[in-house]
Amino acid sequence: MKLIRRLFFFLTWLWLLPNLFTLSAYYINPSTHWLPVLAGMAYPLILAVNVLLIFLWFFLSNRKQIILPTVMILAGWPQLQATFGISLFNIEPNGKEIRVMSYNLRHFALKKANNKEINKAKRAIDFIQRKTPDILCLQEARSKKEIYQYIDQNLDLHHHFQFHNSNTILSKYPLVKKFSKRFPNSKNSFQYVDIVVGQKDTIRVFNVHFQSLRFGSEDYSTLNKPKFEEQEQIQTVLRKIVHASRARAEQVEEVKEHLKQTPYPVILCGDFNDTPSSFTYRQISTVLFDTFRAKGTGIEATYAGPIPGLRIDYIFASNGFRVFNHVVQDYEFSDHYPVITEMELLK
């Protein structure tokens, strides 16, 4: 028993190093140091091990050793709040709410789409219509003309702004200003529109799609089941992760500057391609609040692809809004799930 205690004592303090790397991922720019990027992606695992260590030391009746994993959990409190939602109840909407949906469609019906793919895309549009969003932000919404016509005919969102045939904002409210920009050296972009809500209230809605990993099927296979003999492929995957993280760090700074200059209350939707424990997420959360943190429950993963449990799609808002609810819809069409929140613009 004494040997087991010493072994756990050694492992507990050795565990301090990955904890520090994981916590630093939230604060350190990936352009400066790349190692925290990889550790930050493992935050849920790091948290689970810390909880396990607390129970183990409690079972071994050495309460002093509980202190270190407890301190590590508390040190990562912002990441914990952003990763796990604890909302015991939703506020009943009062009739003045704005329903916002963000959805990455993954190019839902390209020019070469067959009839089966076209019909599937139309069913996705029908699903969106049933959810009756007032404002809809789409990423990777590139499609053929037939689908755009179907959207016009079936969605009660007649004011819209499309950029690079990908990011699209649709609204039932009039648009009074439009802006869009592709990020330097990237196919990703962001856009915003000013929308008149009600009689005279103007809000600004951002739709962002930060740098993608550009993973292929071989990359996902390596990430899920790495093999020692595939070291070259593992290095390729790691390089892609680090490159994308550094690109997002630059992109988020540009979006953040636009947010700071905005004269109106803000709603920001988008596919960040990054987790809540990341530098990208923190940069936006210093300016706006995550509606998930206000009314989300559990993990609410938004990525439906080969890597399970990831929340990378978000709806943020400025302090001028009150959130009623936040839901991730389990609708399997894209490799992302749609995110919906209802909120009210406070006077």
KOLVO-979755 format. One record per residue (C-alpha): residue in three letters; z, x, y; chain; residue number from 1. Coordinates in nm, 4 decimals. Each point is the difference from the previous one (the first is absolute). Example, Ala and Ser with C-alpha at 12.3 -4.5 7.8 and 13.67 -1.06 7.14 Angstrom:
{"ALA", {0.7800, 1.2300, -0.4500}, "A", 1}
{"SER", {-0.0660, 0.1370, 0.3440}, "A", 2}
//
This chain:
{"MET", {0.0000, 0.0000, 0.0000}, "A", 1}
{"LYS", {0.0820, 0.2889, 0.2331}, "A", 2}
{"LEU", {-0.3440, 0.1503, -0.0590}, "A", 3}
{"ILE", {-0.1653, -0.3328, 0.0814}, "A", 4}
{"ARG", {0.1974, -0.0240, 0.3240}, "A", 5}
{"ARG", {-0.1119, 0.3492, 0.1043}, "A", 6}
{"LEU", {-0.3600, -0.0820, -0.0850}, "A", 7}
{"PHE", {0.0069, -0.3174, 0.2086}, "A", 8}
{"PHE", {0.1742, 0.1876, 0.2815}, "A", 9}
{"PHE", {-0.2805, 0.2582, 0.0035}, "A", 10}
{"LEU", {-0.2748, -0.2655, -0.0173}, "A", 11}
{"THR", {0.1601, -0.2072, 0.2766}, "A", 12}
{"TRP", {-0.0041, 0.2899, 0.2457}, "A", 13}
{"LEU", {-0.3430, 0.1141, -0.1148}, "A", 14}
{"TRP", {-0.1181, -0.3536, 0.0778}, "A", 15}
{"LEU", {0.0855, 0.0637, 0.3660}, "A", 16}
{"LEU", {-0.3288, 0.1877, 0.0539}, "A", 17}
{"PRO", {-0.2453, -0.2808, -0.0910}, "A", 18}
{"ASN", {0.2225, -0.2375, 0.1974}, "A", 19}
{"LEU", {-0.0402, 0.2092, 0.3131}, "A", 20}
{"PHE", {-0.3771, 0.0224, -0.0428}, "A", 21}
{"THR", {-0.0229, -0.3765, -0.0488}, "A", 22}
{"LEU", {0.2087, -0.0762, 0.3085}, "A", 23}
{"SER", {-0.1973, 0.2470, 0.2114}, "A", 24}
{"ALA", {-0.3299, -0.1765, -0.0844}, "A", 25}
{"TYR", {0.1042, -0.2792, 0.2378}, "A", 26}
{"TYR", {0.0422, 0.2371, 0.2949}, "A", 27}
{"ILE", {-0.2218, 0.3061, -0.0501}, "A", 28}
{"ASN", {-0.3652, -0.0081, 0.0987}, "A", 29}
{"PRO", {-0.2138, 0.0766, -0.3096}, "A", 30}
{"SER", {-0.2138, 0.2274, 0.2156}, "A", 31}
{"THR", {0.3041, 0.2264, 0.0310}, "A", 32}
{"HIS", {0.1288, -0.0048, -0.3583}, "A", 33}
{"TRP", {-0.1773, -0.1513, -0.2994}, "A", 34}
{"LEU", {0.2690, 0.0086, -0.2701}, "A", 35}
{"PRO", {0.2089, -0.2932, 0.1380}, "A", 36}
{"VAL", {-0.3133, -0.2174, -0.0250}, "A", 37}
{"LEU", {0.0062, 0.0191, -0.3792}, "A", 38}
{"ALA", {0.3769, -0.0433, -0.0223}, "A", 39}
{"GLY", {-0.0072, -0.2984, 0.2362}, "A", 40}
{"MET", {-0.2287, -0.1927, -0.2340}, "A", 41}
{"ALA", {0.2714, 0.0249, -0.2663}, "A", 42}
{"TYR", {0.2736, -0.1560, 0.2162}, "A", 43}
{"PRO", {0.0667, -0.3013, -0.2298}, "A", 44}
{"LEU", {0.0434, 0.2377, -0.2954}, "A", 45}
{"ILE", {0.2296, 0.2283, 0.2012}, "A", 46}
{"LEU", {0.2072, -0.3014, 0.1034}, "A", 47}
{"ALA", {0.0251, -0.1248, -0.3590}, "A", 48}
{"VAL", {0.1265, 0.3409, -0.1196}, "A", 49}
{"ASN", {0.2615, 0.0067, 0.2770}, "A", 50}
{"VAL", {0.1297, -0.3402, -0.1079}, "A", 51}
{"LEU", {0.0044, 0.1191, -0.3621}, "A", 52}
{"LEU", {0.2017, 0.3098, 0.0968}, "A", 53}
{"ILE", {0.2564, -0.2180, 0.1752}, "A", 54}
{"PHE", {0.0503, -0.2050, -0.3172}, "A", 55}
{"LEU", {0.0107, 0.3103, -0.2204}, "A", 56}
{"TRP", {0.2686, 0.1709, 0.2075}, "A", 57}
{"PHE", {0.1959, -0.3229, 0.0176}, "A", 58}
{"PHE", {-0.0162, -0.0201, -0.3812}, "A", 59}
{"LEU", {0.1082, 0.3653, -0.0281}, "A", 60}
{"SER", {0.2947, -0.0760, 0.2319}, "A", 61}
{"ASN", {-0.0876, 0.2632, 0.2586}, "A", 62}
{"ARG", {-0.0117, -0.2001, 0.3208}, "A", 63}
{"LYS", {-0.0532, 0.3055, 0.2242}, "A", 64}
{"GLN", {-0.3477, 0.0589, -0.1445}, "A", 65}
{"ILE", {-0.0991, -0.3509, 0.1028}, "A", 66}
{"ILE", {0.0059, 0.1165, 0.3617}, "A", 67}
{"LEU", {-0.3245, 0.2031, -0.0073}, "A", 68}
{"PRO", {-0.2391, -0.2686, -0.1391}, "A", 69}
{"THR", {0.1704, -0.2578, 0.2222}, "A", 70}
{"VAL", {-0.0561, 0.2144, 0.3085}, "A", 71}
{"MET", {-0.3658, 0.0486, -0.1007}, "A", 72}
{"ILE", {-0.0492, -0.3767, -0.0291}, "A", 73}
{"LEU", {0.1602, -0.0597, 0.3394}, "A", 74}
{"ALA", {-0.2010, 0.2821, 0.1590}, "A", 75}
{"GLY", {-0.3142, -0.1795, -0.1110}, "A", 76}
{"TRP", {0.1157, -0.3371, 0.1311}, "A", 77}
{"PRO", {-0.3112, -0.0587, 0.2180}, "A", 78}
{"GLN", {-0.2224, 0.0672, -0.3020}, "A", 79}
{"LEU", {0.2166, -0.2228, -0.2171}, "A", 80}
{"GLN", {-0.0278, -0.2908, 0.2455}, "A", 81}
{"ALA", {-0.3754, 0.0468, 0.0243}, "A", 82}
{"THR", {-0.0432, 0.0140, -0.3783}, "A", 83}
{"PHE", {0.2303, -0.2788, -0.1204}, "A", 84}
{"GLY", {0.0261, -0.3265, 0.1882}, "A", 85}
{"ILE", {0.3218, -0.1998, -0.0087}, "A", 86}
{"SER", {-0.0681, -0.3329, 0.1693}, "A", 87}
{"LEU", {0.2286, -0.2713, -0.1317}, "A", 88}
{"PHE", {-0.1789, -0.2847, 0.1746}, "A", 89}
{"ASN", {-0.3050, -0.0799, 0.2108}, "A", 90}
{"ILE", {0.0129, -0.1852, 0.3282}, "A", 91}
{"GLU", {-0.1797, -0.3316, -0.0040}, "A", 92}
{"PRO", {-0.3067, 0.0142, 0.2311}, "A", 93}
{"ASN", {0.0328, -0.2200, 0.3064}, "A", 94}
{"GLY", {-0.3638, -0.0938, 0.0601}, "A", 95}
{"LYS", {-0.0568, 0.2807, 0.2518}, "A", 96}
{"GLU", {-0.0586, 0.2690, -0.2612}, "A", 97}
{"ILE", {-0.3062, 0.2218, -0.0338}, "A", 98}
{"ARG", {-0.1071, 0.0622, -0.3590}, "A", 99}
{"VAL", {-0.1447, 0.3489, -0.0428}, "A", 100}
{"MET", {-0.1735, 0.1359, -0.3079}, "A", 101}
{"SER", {-0.1036, 0.3590, -0.0736}, "A", 102}
{"TYR", {-0.2285, 0.0644, -0.2957}, "A", 103}
{"ASN", {-0.2020, 0.2963, -0.1259}, "A", 104}
{"LEU", {-0.2973, -0.1537, -0.1810}, "A", 105}
{"ARG", {-0.1488, 0.3213, -0.1393}, "A", 106}
{"HIS", {-0.3608, -0.0796, 0.1007}, "A", 107}
{"PHE", {0.0103, -0.3386, -0.1641}, "A", 108}
{"ALA", {-0.3735, -0.0681, -0.0368}, "A", 109}
{"LEU", {-0.2392, 0.2775, 0.0917}, "A", 110}
{"LYS", {-0.3762, -0.0374, 0.0404}, "A", 111}
{"LYS", {-0.0658, 0.0593, -0.3707}, "A", 112}
{"ALA", {0.2630, -0.2516, -0.1145}, "A", 113}
{"ASN", {-0.1040, -0.2329, -0.2804}, "A", 114}
{"ASN", {0.0693, -0.3737, -0.0156}, "A", 115}
{"LYS", {0.3269, 0.0503, -0.1879}, "A", 116}
{"GLU", {0.1320, 0.2382, 0.2688}, "A", 117}
{"ILE", {-0.1191, -0.2307, 0.2776}, "A", 118}
{"ASN", {0.1773, -0.3002, -0.1530}, "A", 119}
{"LYS", {0.3154, 0.2076, -0.0449}, "A", 120}
{"ALA", {-0.0146, 0.0975, 0.3683}, "A", 121}
{"LYS", {-0.0400, -0.3656, 0.0975}, "A", 122}
{"ARG", {0.3088, -0.0888, -0.2047}, "A", 123}
{"ALA", {0.1931, 0.2679, 0.1916}, "A", 124}
{"ILE", {-0.1094, -0.1602, 0.3262}, "A", 125}
{"ASP", {0.1082, -0.3403, -0.1335}, "A", 126}
{"PHE", {0.3389, 0.1533, -0.0811}, "A", 127}
{"ILE", {0.0314, 0.1293, 0.3561}, "A", 128}
{"GLN", {-0.0903, -0.3433, 0.1345}, "A", 129}
{"ARG", {0.2759, -0.1629, -0.2084}, "A", 130}
{"LYS", {0.2527, 0.2355, 0.1603}, "A", 131}
{"THR", {-0.1178, -0.1182, 0.3470}, "A", 132}
{"PRO", {0.0559, 0.3200, 0.2006}, "A", 133}
{"ASP", {-0.0236, -0.0239, 0.3773}, "A", 134}
{"ILE", {-0.0877, 0.3697, 0.0217}, "A", 135}
{"LEU", {-0.1689, 0.1881, -0.2834}, "A", 136}
{"CYS", {-0.0351, 0.3784, -0.0118}, "A", 137}
{"LEU", {-0.2347, 0.1316, -0.2674}, "A", 138}
{"GLN", {-0.0609, 0.3574, -0.1093}, "A", 139}
{"GLU", {-0.2987, 0.1127, -0.2058}, "A", 140}
{"ALA", {-0.1641, -0.3339, 0.0719}, "A", 141}
{"ARG", {-0.3538, 0.1310, -0.0325}, "A", 142}
{"SER", {-0.2168, -0.2660, -0.1593}, "A", 143}
{"LYS", {-0.3430, -0.1616, -0.0096}, "A", 144}
{"LYS", {-0.1246, -0.2583, 0.2487}, "A", 145}
{"GLU", {0.0511, -0.2899, -0.2394}, "A", 146}
{"ILE", {0.3748, 0.0687, -0.0134}, "A", 147}
{"TYR", {0.0318, 0.0222, 0.3783}, "A", 148}
{"GLN", {-0.1699, -0.3382, 0.0269}, "A", 149}
{"TYR", {0.2401, -0.1405, -0.2585}, "A", 150}
{"ILE", {0.2933, 0.1301, 0.2069}, "A", 151}
{"ASP", {-0.1331, -0.1667, 0.3151}, "A", 152}
{"GLN", {-0.0452, -0.3282, -0.1827}, "A", 153}
{"ASN", {0.3306, -0.0084, -0.1878}, "A", 154}
{"LEU", {0.2624, 0.1826, 0.2040}, "A", 155}
{"ASP", {0.1374, -0.1751, 0.3059}, "A", 156}
{"LEU", {-0.0036, 0.3338, 0.1815}, "A", 157}
{"HIS", {-0.2964, -0.0136, 0.2322}, "A", 158}
{"HIS", {0.0891, 0.2925, 0.2267}, "A", 159}
{"HIS", {-0.0563, 0.3349, -0.1652}, "A", 160}
{"PHE", {-0.0679, 0.3663, 0.0571}, "A", 161}
{"GLN", {-0.1503, 0.2279, -0.2616}, "A", 162}
{"PHE", {-0.0210, 0.3776, 0.0174}, "A", 163}
{"HIS", {-0.2107, 0.2344, -0.2152}, "A", 164}
{"ASN", {-0.0514, -0.2859, -0.2459}, "A", 165}
{"SER", {0.3502, 0.0660, -0.1283}, "A", 166}
{"ASN", {0.3005, -0.0863, 0.2166}, "A", 167}
{"THR", {-0.0121, -0.3599, 0.1187}, "A", 168}
{"ILE", {0.2349, -0.2179, 0.2045}, "A", 169}
{"LEU", {-0.0445, -0.3779, -0.0156}, "A", 170}
{"SER", {0.1990, -0.2430, 0.2108}, "A", 171}
{"LYS", {0.0239, -0.3684, 0.0764}, "A", 172}
{"TYR", {0.0965, 0.1031, 0.3540}, "A", 173}
{"PRO", {-0.2474, 0.1314, 0.2616}, "A", 174}
{"LEU", {-0.0529, 0.3767, 0.0289}, "A", 175}
{"VAL", {-0.0032, 0.1391, 0.3531}, "A", 176}
{"LYS", {-0.0343, 0.3733, -0.0643}, "A", 177}
{"LYS", {-0.1277, 0.2139, -0.2889}, "A", 178}
{"PHE", {0.0357, 0.3675, -0.0787}, "A", 179}
{"SER", {-0.0892, 0.2076, -0.3046}, "A", 180}
{"LYS", {-0.0187, 0.3637, -0.0968}, "A", 181}
{"ARG", {-0.0783, 0.2064, -0.3069}, "A", 182}
{"PHE", {0.2445, 0.2820, -0.0610}, "A", 183}
{"PRO", {-0.1446, 0.3514, 0.0440}, "A", 184}
{"ASN", {-0.1526, 0.1500, -0.3149}, "A", 185}
{"SER", {0.0755, -0.3137, -0.1982}, "A", 186}
{"LYS", {-0.1542, -0.3240, -0.1201}, "A", 187}
{"ASN", {0.3253, -0.1801, 0.0828}, "A", 188}
{"SER", {0.0598, -0.1758, 0.3290}, "A", 189}
{"PHE", {0.2149, -0.2315, 0.2072}, "A", 190}
{"GLN", {-0.0632, -0.2872, 0.2379}, "A", 191}
{"TYR", {0.1905, -0.2407, 0.2198}, "A", 192}
{"VAL", {-0.0611, -0.3268, 0.1793}, "A", 193}
{"ASP", {0.1868, -0.1847, 0.2718}, "A", 194}
{"ILE", {0.0600, -0.3606, -0.1025}, "A", 195}
{"VAL", {0.1059, -0.2941, 0.2146}, "A", 196}
{"VAL", {0.2615, -0.1946, -0.1944}, "A", 197}
{"GLY", {0.0881, -0.3483, 0.1214}, "A", 198}
{"GLN", {-0.0686, -0.0676, 0.3642}, "A", 199}
{"LYS", {0.0501, 0.3391, 0.1615}, "A", 200}
{"ASP", {0.1760, 0.2500, -0.2285}, "A", 201}
{"THR", {-0.2025, 0.3123, -0.0773}, "A", 202}
{"ILE", {0.0746, 0.2219, -0.2984}, "A", 203}
{"ARG", {-0.1750, 0.3085, -0.1309}, "A", 204}
{"VAL", {-0.0839, 0.0199, -0.3702}, "A", 205}
{"PHE", {-0.0739, 0.3375, -0.1603}, "A", 206}
{"ASN", {-0.1796, 0.0387, -0.3303}, "A", 207}
{"VAL", {0.0205, 0.3500, -0.1485}, "A", 208}
{"HIS", {-0.1283, 0.1719, -0.3104}, "A", 209}
{"PHE", {0.1435, 0.3493, -0.0243}, "A", 210}
{"GLN", {-0.1529, 0.2808, -0.2033}, "A", 211}
{"SER", {-0.0660, -0.0805, -0.3647}, "A", 212}
{"LEU", {0.0670, 0.2379, -0.2880}, "A", 213}
{"ARG", {-0.3609, -0.0282, -0.1231}, "A", 214}
{"PHE", {0.1210, 0.0037, -0.3582}, "A", 215}
{"GLY", {-0.2392, -0.0478, -0.2884}, "A", 216}
{"SER", {0.0888, -0.1291, -0.3462}, "A", 217}
{"GLU", {0.0590, 0.3573, -0.1224}, "A", 218}
{"ASP", {0.2473, 0.0608, 0.2830}, "A", 219}
{"TYR", {0.1996, -0.3128, -0.0838}, "A", 220}
{"SER", {0.0034, 0.0959, -0.3674}, "A", 221}
{"THR", {0.1358, 0.3449, 0.0859}, "A", 222}
{"LEU", {0.2634, -0.1438, 0.2341}, "A", 223}
{"ASN", {0.1274, -0.2510, -0.2568}, "A", 224}
{"LYS", {-0.0129, 0.2336, -0.3001}, "A", 225}
{"PRO", {-0.0152, 0.3643, 0.1131}, "A", 226}
{"LYS", {-0.0774, 0.2520, -0.2717}, "A", 227}
{"PHE", {0.0917, 0.3669, 0.0159}, "A", 228}
{"GLU", {-0.3478, 0.1096, -0.1039}, "A", 229}
{"GLU", {-0.1567, -0.1910, 0.2924}, "A", 230}
{"GLN", {0.1480, 0.2216, 0.2700}, "A", 231}
{"GLU", {-0.3211, 0.0158, 0.2016}, "A", 232}
{"GLN", {-0.0246, -0.3797, 0.0139}, "A", 233}
{"ILE", {0.3696, -0.0256, 0.0898}, "A", 234}
{"GLN", {-0.0564, 0.2400, 0.2900}, "A", 235}
{"THR", {-0.2952, -0.2130, 0.1152}, "A", 236}
{"VAL", {0.2186, -0.3119, 0.0030}, "A", 237}
{"LEU", {0.2762, 0.1769, 0.1927}, "A", 238}
{"ARG", {-0.2500, 0.1335, 0.2553}, "A", 239}
{"LYS", {-0.1353, -0.3511, 0.0577}, "A", 240}
{"ILE", {0.3516, -0.1374, 0.0518}, "A", 241}
{"VAL", {0.0926, 0.2713, 0.2492}, "A", 242}
{"HIS", {-0.3340, -0.0200, 0.1854}, "A", 243}
{"ALA", {0.0270, -0.3786, 0.0373}, "A", 244}
{"SER", {0.3625, 0.0242, 0.1163}, "A", 245}
{"ARG", {-0.0901, 0.2526, 0.2683}, "A", 246}
{"ALA", {-0.2901, -0.2165, 0.1149}, "A", 247}
{"ARG", {0.2274, -0.3052, 0.0224}, "A", 248}
{"ALA", {0.2507, 0.1996, 0.2044}, "A", 249}
{"GLU", {-0.2697, 0.0608, 0.2626}, "A", 250}
{"GLN", {-0.1322, -0.3561, -0.0190}, "A", 251}
{"VAL", {0.3390, -0.1625, 0.0415}, "A", 252}
{"GLU", {0.0657, 0.2031, 0.3159}, "A", 253}
{"GLU", {-0.3184, -0.1394, 0.1528}, "A", 254}
{"VAL", {0.0943, -0.3583, -0.0884}, "A", 255}
{"LYS", {0.3522, 0.0595, 0.1267}, "A", 256}
{"GLU", {-0.1314, 0.1042, 0.3414}, "A", 257}
{"HIS", {-0.1964, -0.3256, 0.0233}, "A", 258}
{"LEU", {0.3117, -0.1939, -0.0983}, "A", 259}
{"LYS", {0.2034, 0.1642, 0.2748}, "A", 260}
{"GLN", {-0.2615, -0.0988, 0.2599}, "A", 261}
{"THR", {-0.0181, -0.3637, -0.1102}, "A", 262}
{"PRO", {0.1142, -0.2446, 0.2706}, "A", 263}
{"TYR", {0.0444, -0.2940, -0.2423}, "A", 264}
{"PRO", {0.2087, -0.0894, -0.3047}, "A", 265}
{"VAL", {-0.1560, 0.1638, -0.3063}, "A", 266}
{"ILE", {-0.0774, -0.0873, -0.3592}, "A", 267}
{"LEU", {-0.1302, 0.2862, -0.2144}, "A", 268}
{"CYS", {-0.1518, -0.0557, -0.3444}, "A", 269}
{"GLY", {-0.1547, 0.2461, -0.2347}, "A", 270}
{"ASP", {-0.0435, 0.2084, -0.3071}, "A", 271}
{"PHE", {0.1938, 0.3198, 0.0676}, "A", 272}
{"ASN", {-0.0793, 0.1613, -0.3361}, "A", 273}
{"ASP", {0.3545, 0.1311, 0.0287}, "A", 274}
{"THR", {0.3455, -0.1022, -0.1192}, "A", 275}
{"PRO", {0.3043, -0.1098, 0.2047}, "A", 276}
{"SER", {0.1571, 0.3431, -0.0522}, "A", 277}
{"SER", {-0.2872, 0.1752, 0.1766}, "A", 278}
{"PHE", {-0.0448, 0.1639, 0.3383}, "A", 279}
{"THR", {-0.2812, -0.2464, 0.0799}, "A", 280}
{"TYR", {0.2261, -0.3008, -0.0551}, "A", 281}
{"ARG", {0.2811, 0.1450, 0.2106}, "A", 282}
{"GLN", {-0.2304, 0.0681, 0.2949}, "A", 283}
{"ILE", {-0.0987, -0.3666, 0.0217}, "A", 284}
{"SER", {0.3568, -0.1177, -0.0634}, "A", 285}
{"THR", {0.1199, 0.1918, 0.3071}, "A", 286}
{"VAL", {-0.2136, -0.2318, 0.2144}, "A", 287}
{"LEU", {-0.0080, -0.3267, -0.1983}, "A", 288}
{"PHE", {0.2088, -0.1646, -0.2716}, "A", 289}
{"ASP", {-0.1133, -0.0655, -0.3557}, "A", 290}
{"THR", {0.0038, -0.3747, -0.0761}, "A", 291}
{"PHE", {0.0865, 0.0879, -0.3605}, "A", 292}
{"ARG", {0.3276, 0.1519, 0.1182}, "A", 293}
{"ALA", {0.0732, -0.3233, 0.1833}, "A", 294}
{"LYS", {-0.0774, -0.2481, -0.2779}, "A", 295}
{"GLY", {-0.1297, 0.1855, -0.3077}, "A", 296}
{"THR", {0.1689, -0.0099, -0.3403}, "A", 297}
{"GLY", {-0.0043, 0.2671, -0.2695}, "A", 298}
{"ILE", {-0.2814, 0.2557, -0.0064}, "A", 299}
{"GLU", {-0.2946, -0.2368, 0.0652}, "A", 300}
{"ALA", {-0.2678, 0.2431, -0.1163}, "A", 301}
{"THR", {-0.3360, -0.0542, 0.1697}, "A", 302}
{"TYR", {-0.2154, 0.2400, -0.2020}, "A", 303}
{"ALA", {-0.1557, -0.1522, -0.3104}, "A", 304}
{"GLY", {-0.1754, 0.3178, -0.1159}, "A", 305}
{"PRO", {0.0842, 0.2576, -0.2680}, "A", 306}
{"ILE", {0.3216, 0.1212, 0.1705}, "A", 307}
{"PRO", {0.2592, -0.2793, -0.0338}, "A", 308}
{"GLY", {0.2751, -0.0976, 0.2428}, "A", 309}
{"LEU", {-0.1491, 0.1308, 0.3251}, "A", 310}
{"ARG", {0.0396, -0.1800, 0.3323}, "A", 311}
{"ILE", {-0.2736, 0.1388, 0.2248}, "A", 312}
{"ASP", {-0.1123, -0.3135, 0.1914}, "A", 313}
{"TYR", {0.2075, -0.1122, 0.2956}, "A", 314}
{"ILE", {0.0477, -0.2453, 0.2836}, "A", 315}
{"PHE", {0.1969, 0.1371, 0.2960}, "A", 316}
{"ALA", {0.0958, -0.1738, 0.3233}, "A", 317}
{"SER", {0.1604, 0.0805, 0.3333}, "A", 318}
{"ASN", {0.3445, -0.1228, 0.0984}, "A", 319}
{"GLY", {-0.1485, -0.3055, 0.1721}, "A", 320}
{"PHE", {-0.0382, -0.1726, -0.3385}, "A", 321}
{"ARG", {0.2384, -0.1792, -0.2341}, "A", 322}
{"VAL", {-0.0961, 0.0133, -0.3688}, "A", 323}
{"PHE", {0.0425, -0.3065, -0.2214}, "A", 324}
{"ASN", {-0.1197, 0.1391, -0.3311}, "A", 325}
{"HIS", {-0.1944, 0.2788, -0.1704}, "A", 326}
{"VAL", {-0.1910, -0.0437, -0.3277}, "A", 327}
{"VAL", {-0.2312, 0.2124, -0.2144}, "A", 328}
{"GLN", {-0.2334, -0.2355, -0.1851}, "A", 329}
{"ASP", {-0.0648, 0.0762, -0.3665}, "A", 330}
{"TYR", {-0.3731, -0.0666, 0.0193}, "A", 331}
{"GLU", {-0.2160, 0.2359, -0.2042}, "A", 332}
{"PHE", {-0.3345, 0.0538, 0.1646}, "A", 333}
{"SER", {0.0136, 0.3409, 0.1642}, "A", 334}
{"ASP", {0.2063, 0.3085, -0.0832}, "A", 335}
{"HIS", {0.2365, -0.1262, 0.2713}, "A", 336}
{"TYR", {0.2078, -0.3145, 0.0320}, "A", 337}
{"PRO", {-0.0099, -0.2062, 0.3213}, "A", 338}
{"VAL", {0.3029, 0.0116, 0.2294}, "A", 339}
{"ILE", {0.1014, -0.3084, 0.1989}, "A", 340}
{"THR", {0.2691, -0.0462, 0.2617}, "A", 341}
{"GLU", {0.0840, -0.2800, 0.2398}, "A", 342}
{"MET", {0.1498, 0.0865, 0.3359}, "A", 343}
{"GLU", {0.0648, -0.1518, 0.3383}, "A", 344}
{"LEU", {-0.0698, 0.1538, 0.3391}, "A", 345}
{"LEU", {0.3227, -0.0266, 0.1952}, "A", 346}
{"LYS", {-0.0129, -0.0857, 0.3654}, "A", 347}
//
